Amino acid sequence: ANSVTFRNKARASGCARHEALLTIPKSYVSHINALRTWCGSGMTALLQEMLIEGFNSYVEHVGPAPVLQCIHAAQSISVPWLHLHTFCSGGHVDGIGWGVPDHLAWCGDMSKPEDAATLAEKAKDWAVRMYGAVPSRPPSSCKEMGCGSYGPKHHCSCNAECSKWGDCCSDYQATCR
């Protein structure tokens, strides 16, 4: 498994049972835009796995389906680690749920594990609408990444720490200084 699910300290509102779950990838991904940027070819598969993991854990440990599953937009994350919220359909947690604008989060109702493939595609489509097409290759310059960005392991970065770590992109000085 590439993801893990655990109880959210935040409580769901509008639900008979107030438990909410979080599912995260085991490898660090800061937010949905980072997943789109750095792992575009594996994005849908990871989202599908996270949706199934969250759904199955909720049904097993909290209550029956359907469930609502939501992902924060990159600019509205509360914790800098990509996480999928799972809670009762019709509820809200951490400021997200049905009716929350697209610029804050994506949400989808899930009634059975077989819904995950379609929902993963919808979540990917939302990320593409929000941040642009999935790149054909990971960015390799500050011009592509933007100043202040951190690249994952074995990639260059464009932030104040890159000189310290020796991982600045070749155009860092010209683009970001």
Secondary structure, DSSP 8 states (H G I E B T S, - for coil): --EEEEE-SS--BSSSS---EEEEESS---SHHHHHHHSGGGHHHHHHHHHHHHHHHHHHHT--S-EEEEEE-GGG-SSSS--EEEEETT-EETTEETT--TTTEEEEEESSGGGHHHHHHHHHHHHHHHH-S--SS---SHHHH-TTB---TTS-BBSTTHHHHT-B-TTHHHHH-
